[in-house]
Amino acid sequence: MRRTDVAAPALENGHAAAPEVLTIVGSPSRTSLTASVAGYVTGRVAGQGFHTRTTAARELPPAALLAGDAAHPVIGSVVAAVERAAGLVIATPIYQGAYSGLLKSLLDVLPRHALQGKPILPLATGGSMAHVLVLDYALRPVLVAMGADHIVRGVFVHQRLVTVGRDGGITLDPDIEGPLERAVEVFTAALDVEGARSA
C-alpha cells in the first residue's frame, strides 16, 4: 500500500497556458470518501501540469440548485466554470444502484450540451461490488446526452480499498491504485489531444 497526502489542488502551477480541469464532487456528506478519492485523482491531474479546480455540490445553495436557477450568482459561476474547463472529473457515491441525487441536480442545471468536446473522467465510490456497472448503465448515458463524446473508462472504488487518515491523507490498496493511475493517464492524454485540436 502507498500512502498519499491529499492537498488542495493549486490553481497556479507554473504553466500559464495549461488547460483547467474541473472536478465535481456529488457527495452530500461532509466527511466523504468520494471527496477524498476525487482529491487524490485531482492531485494526480495537477501533477501533470494542468490547472485544477474543485466544486463540491453540497456547498452550493440548495434552493437555487434544486430550482435549477442558473441566474443565481453561485450557480452561474459553476456553469461558467464547466464551460471554461477543458475537461471534468465527476465523482459520486453510489446509493441504491444510482449516482447521487445531488449530482443529478447539478447536472440538470447545466446547459444541454455543456460537456461537448470535453474529456470526462467518471469516478464512483460505494460499499458493494454490485454497483460496479452503475457508471456505465446510469451515469454514462446522462453524460453522453449532455454532449460528452470522450468519456474515459470510469473507475468504481470499493470503500474497503481506501483508508482515509485523520489528516485527510488516503491509503490506497494496490487493487485500486493501479486502475486510478491508468485512468488519470488516459484522461490527461485526452486533454492534451483536445488542447492540440483547439490550439
Contacts in CASP RR format, 6 or more apart in sequence:
PFRMAT RR
TARGET T0000
AUTHOR 0000-0000-0000
METHOD contacts of the structure
MODEL  1
MRRTDVAAPALENGHAAAPEVLTIVGSPSRTSLTASVAGYVTGRVAGQGF
HTRTTAARELPPAALLAGDAAHPVIGSVVAAVERAAGLVIATPIYQGAYS
GLLKSLLDVLPRHALQGKPILPLATGGSMAHVLVLDYALRPVLVAMGADH
IVRGVFVHQRLVTVGRDGGITLDPDIEGPLERAVEVFTAALDVEGARSA
1 171 0 8 1.000
1 172 0 8 1.000
1 173 0 8 1.000
1 174 0 8 1.000
2 171 0 8 1.000
2 172 0 8 1.000
2 174 0 8 1.000
2 177 0 8 1.000
3 169 0 8 1.000
3 170 0 8 1.000
3 171 0 8 1.000
4 40 0 8 1.000
4 169 0 8 1.000
4 170 0 8 1.000
4 171 0 8 1.000
4 172 0 8 1.000
5 167 0 8 1.000
5 168 0 8 1.000
5 169 0 8 1.000
6 36 0 8 1.000
6 39 0 8 1.000
6 40 0 8 1.000
6 43 0 8 1.000
6 168 0 8 1.000
6 169 0 8 1.000
6 170 0 8 1.000
7 43 0 8 1.000
8 54 0 8 1.000
9 23 0 8 1.000
9 39 0 8 1.000
9 42 0 8 1.000
9 43 0 8 1.000
9 45 0 8 1.000
9 46 0 8 1.000
9 52 0 8 1.000
9 53 0 8 1.000
9 54 0 8 1.000
10 46 0 8 1.000
10 52 0 8 1.000
11 51 0 8 1.000
11 52 0 8 1.000
11 53 0 8 1.000
12 51 0 8 1.000
13 46 0 8 1.000
13 47 0 8 1.000
13 49 0 8 1.000
13 50 0 8 1.000
13 51 0 8 1.000
15 49 0 8 1.000
15 50 0 8 1.000
15 51 0 8 1.000
18 49 0 8 1.000
18 50 0 8 1.000
18 51 0 8 1.000
19 50 0 8 1.000
19 51 0 8 1.000
19 85 0 8 1.000
19 86 0 8 1.000
19 87 0 8 1.000
19 191 0 8 1.000
19 194 0 8 1.000
19 195 0 8 1.000
20 50 0 8 1.000
20 51 0 8 1.000
20 52 0 8 1.000
20 53 0 8 1.000
20 84 0 8 1.000
20 85 0 8 1.000
20 86 0 8 1.000
20 87 0 8 1.000
21 42 0 8 1.000
21 45 0 8 1.000
21 46 0 8 1.000
21 50 0 8 1.000
21 51 0 8 1.000
21 52 0 8 1.000
21 53 0 8 1.000
21 85 0 8 1.000
21 86 0 8 1.000
21 87 0 8 1.000
21 88 0 8 1.000
21 89 0 8 1.000
21 191 0 8 1.000
22 52 0 8 1.000
22 53 0 8 1.000
22 54 0 8 1.000
22 55 0 8 1.000
22 81 0 8 1.000
22 82 0 8 1.000
22 84 0 8 1.000
22 85 0 8 1.000
22 87 0 8 1.000
22 88 0 8 1.000
22 89 0 8 1.000
23 38 0 8 1.000
23 39 0 8 1.000
23 41 0 8 1.000
23 42 0 8 1.000
23 52 0 8 1.000
23 53 0 8 1.000
23 54 0 8 1.000
23 55 0 8 1.000
23 88 0 8 1.000
23 89 0 8 1.000
23 90 0 8 1.000
23 91 0 8 1.000
24 54 0 8 1.000
24 55 0 8 1.000
24 57 0 8 1.000
24 88 0 8 1.000
24 89 0 8 1.000
24 90 0 8 1.000
24 91 0 8 1.000
24 103 0 8 1.000
24 106 0 8 1.000
25 32 0 8 1.000
25 34 0 8 1.000
25 35 0 8 1.000
25 38 0 8 1.000
25 54 0 8 1.000
25 55 0 8 1.000
25 56 0 8 1.000
25 57 0 8 1.000
25 58 0 8 1.000
25 91 0 8 1.000
25 92 0 8 1.000
26 34 0 8 1.000
26 56 0 8 1.000
26 57 0 8 1.000
26 58 0 8 1.000
26 90 0 8 1.000
26 91 0 8 1.000
26 92 0 8 1.000
26 93 0 8 1.000
26 99 0 8 1.000
26 100 0 8 1.000
26 102 0 8 1.000
26 103 0 8 1.000
26 106 0 8 1.000
27 33 0 8 1.000
27 34 0 8 1.000
27 35 0 8 1.000
27 56 0 8 1.000
27 57 0 8 1.000
27 58 0 8 1.000
27 91 0 8 1.000
27 92 0 8 1.000
27 93 0 8 1.000
27 100 0 8 1.000
27 102 0 8 1.000
28 57 0 8 1.000
28 58 0 8 1.000
28 100 0 8 1.000
28 102 0 8 1.000
29 35 0 8 1.000
29 58 0 8 1.000
29 93 0 8 1.000
30 58 0 8 1.000
32 93 0 8 1.000
33 93 0 8 1.000
33 125 0 8 1.000
33 126 0 8 1.000
33 157 0 8 1.000
33 159 0 8 1.000
33 162 0 8 1.000
33 164 0 8 1.000
34 91 0 8 1.000
34 92 0 8 1.000
34 93 0 8 1.000
34 123 0 8 1.000
34 124 0 8 1.000
34 125 0 8 1.000
35 56 0 8 1.000
35 91 0 8 1.000
36 162 0 8 1.000
36 164 0 8 1.000
36 168 0 8 1.000
36 169 0 8 1.000
36 170 0 8 1.000
37 91 0 8 1.000
37 123 0 8 1.000
37 125 0 8 1.000
37 157 0 8 1.000
37 162 0 8 1.000
37 170 0 8 1.000
37 180 0 8 1.000
38 54 0 8 1.000
38 89 0 8 1.000
38 91 0 8 1.000
38 123 0 8 1.000
39 54 0 8 1.000
40 170 0 8 1.000
40 172 0 8 1.000
40 180 0 8 1.000
41 89 0 8 1.000
41 91 0 8 1.000
41 121 0 8 1.000
41 123 0 8 1.000
41 180 0 8 1.000
41 183 0 8 1.000
41 184 0 8 1.000
42 52 0 8 1.000
42 54 0 8 1.000
42 89 0 8 1.000
43 52 0 8 1.000
44 180 0 8 1.000
44 181 0 8 1.000
44 184 0 8 1.000
45 52 0 8 1.000
45 89 0 8 1.000
45 184 0 8 1.000
45 187 0 8 1.000
45 188 0 8 1.000
46 52 0 8 1.000
48 184 0 8 1.000
48 188 0 8 1.000
50 86 0 8 1.000
50 188 0 8 1.000
50 191 0 8 1.000
53 81 0 8 1.000
53 85 0 8 1.000
55 78 0 8 1.000
55 81 0 8 1.000
57 65 0 8 1.000
57 100 0 8 1.000
57 102 0 8 1.000
57 103 0 8 1.000
57 105 0 8 1.000
57 106 0 8 1.000
58 102 0 8 1.000
60 74 0 8 1.000
60 75 0 8 1.000
60 78 0 8 1.000
60 106 0 8 1.000
61 72 0 8 1.000
61 74 0 8 1.000
61 75 0 8 1.000
63 69 0 8 1.000
64 72 0 8 1.000
64 74 0 8 1.000
64 75 0 8 1.000
65 75 0 8 1.000
65 105 0 8 1.000
65 106 0 8 1.000
65 109 0 8 1.000
66 105 0 8 1.000
68 75 0 8 1.000
68 105 0 8 1.000
68 108 0 8 1.000
68 109 0 8 1.000
69 75 0 8 1.000
69 109 0 8 1.000
70 76 0 8 1.000
70 79 0 8 1.000
70 109 0 8 1.000
75 109 0 8 1.000
78 106 0 8 1.000
78 109 0 8 1.000
79 109 0 8 1.000
79 110 0 8 1.000
79 111 0 8 1.000
79 114 0 8 1.000
82 88 0 8 1.000
82 110 0 8 1.000
82 114 0 8 1.000
82 115 0 8 1.000
83 111 0 8 1.000
83 114 0 8 1.000
85 118 0 8 1.000
86 118 0 8 1.000
86 119 0 8 1.000
86 191 0 8 1.000
86 194 0 8 1.000
86 195 0 8 1.000
87 118 0 8 1.000
87 119 0 8 1.000
87 120 0 8 1.000
87 191 0 8 1.000
87 194 0 8 1.000
88 115 0 8 1.000
88 118 0 8 1.000
88 119 0 8 1.000
88 120 0 8 1.000
88 121 0 8 1.000
89 120 0 8 1.000
89 121 0 8 1.000
89 123 0 8 1.000
89 187 0 8 1.000
90 103 0 8 1.000
90 120 0 8 1.000
90 121 0 8 1.000
90 122 0 8 1.000
90 123 0 8 1.000
90 139 0 8 1.000
90 143 0 8 1.000
91 122 0 8 1.000
91 123 0 8 1.000
91 124 0 8 1.000
91 125 0 8 1.000
92 99 0 8 1.000
92 100 0 8 1.000
92 103 0 8 1.000
92 122 0 8 1.000
92 123 0 8 1.000
92 124 0 8 1.000
92 125 0 8 1.000
92 139 0 8 1.000
93 99 0 8 1.000
93 100 0 8 1.000
93 124 0 8 1.000
93 125 0 8 1.000
93 126 0 8 1.000
94 124 0 8 1.000
94 125 0 8 1.000
94 126 0 8 1.000
94 127 0 8 1.000
94 128 0 8 1.000
94 131 0 8 1.000
94 134 0 8 1.000
94 156 0 8 1.000
95 101 0 8 1.000
97 130 0 8 1.000
97 131 0 8 1.000
97 134 0 8 1.000
97 138 0 8 1.000
98 134 0 8 1.000
98 138 0 8 1.000
99 124 0 8 1.000
99 134 0 8 1.000
99 138 0 8 1.000
99 139 0 8 1.000
104 142 0 8 1.000
107 142 0 8 1.000
107 146 0 8 1.000
110 146 0 8 1.000
112 146 0 8 1.000
112 147 0 8 1.000
113 146 0 8 1.000
113 147 0 8 1.000
114 146 0 8 1.000
114 147 0 8 1.000
115 143 0 8 1.000
115 146 0 8 1.000
115 147 0 8 1.000
115 148 0 8 1.000
116 146 0 8 1.000
116 147 0 8 1.000
116 148 0 8 1.000
116 149 0 8 1.000
117 147 0 8 1.000
117 148 0 8 1.000
117 149 0 8 1.000
117 150 0 8 1.000
117 194 0 8 1.000
118 148 0 8 1.000
118 150 0 8 1.000
118 194 0 8 1.000
119 150 0 8 1.000
119 151 0 8 1.000
119 152 0 8 1.000
119 187 0 8 1.000
119 190 0 8 1.000
119 191 0 8 1.000
119 194 0 8 1.000
120 143 0 8 1.000
120 148 0 8 1.000
120 150 0 8 1.000
120 151 0 8 1.000
120 152 0 8 1.000
121 152 0 8 1.000
121 154 0 8 1.000
121 183 0 8 1.000
121 184 0 8 1.000
121 187 0 8 1.000
122 135 0 8 1.000
122 139 0 8 1.000
122 140 0 8 1.000
122 143 0 8 1.000
122 151 0 8 1.000
122 152 0 8 1.000
122 154 0 8 1.000
122 155 0 8 1.000
123 154 0 8 1.000
123 155 0 8 1.000
123 157 0 8 1.000
124 131 0 8 1.000
124 134 0 8 1.000
124 135 0 8 1.000
124 139 0 8 1.000
124 154 0 8 1.000
124 155 0 8 1.000
124 156 0 8 1.000
124 157 0 8 1.000
125 156 0 8 1.000
125 157 0 8 1.000
125 158 0 8 1.000
125 159 0 8 1.000
125 162 0 8 1.000
126 156 0 8 1.000
126 157 0 8 1.000
126 158 0 8 1.000
126 159 0 8 1.000
127 158 0 8 1.000
127 159 0 8 1.000
127 160 0 8 1.000
128 158 0 8 1.000
129 158 0 8 1.000
131 156 0 8 1.000
132 156 0 8 1.000
134 156 0 8 1.000
135 154 0 8 1.000
135 155 0 8 1.000
135 156 0 8 1.000
136 154 0 8 1.000
140 151 0 8 1.000
143 151 0 8 1.000
144 151 0 8 1.000
150 190 0 8 1.000
150 194 0 8 1.000
152 183 0 8 1.000
152 186 0 8 1.000
152 187 0 8 1.000
152 190 0 8 1.000
153 183 0 8 1.000
153 186 0 8 1.000
154 183 0 8 1.000
155 176 0 8 1.000
155 179 0 8 1.000
155 180 0 8 1.000
155 183 0 8 1.000
157 176 0 8 1.000
157 180 0 8 1.000
158 176 0 8 1.000
160 173 0 8 1.000
161 172 0 8 1.000
161 173 0 8 1.000
161 175 0 8 1.000
161 176 0 8 1.000
162 170 0 8 1.000
162 171 0 8 1.000
162 172 0 8 1.000
162 173 0 8 1.000
162 176 0 8 1.000
163 170 0 8 1.000
163 171 0 8 1.000
164 170 0 8 1.000
165 171 0 8 1.000
172 180 0 8 1.000
END
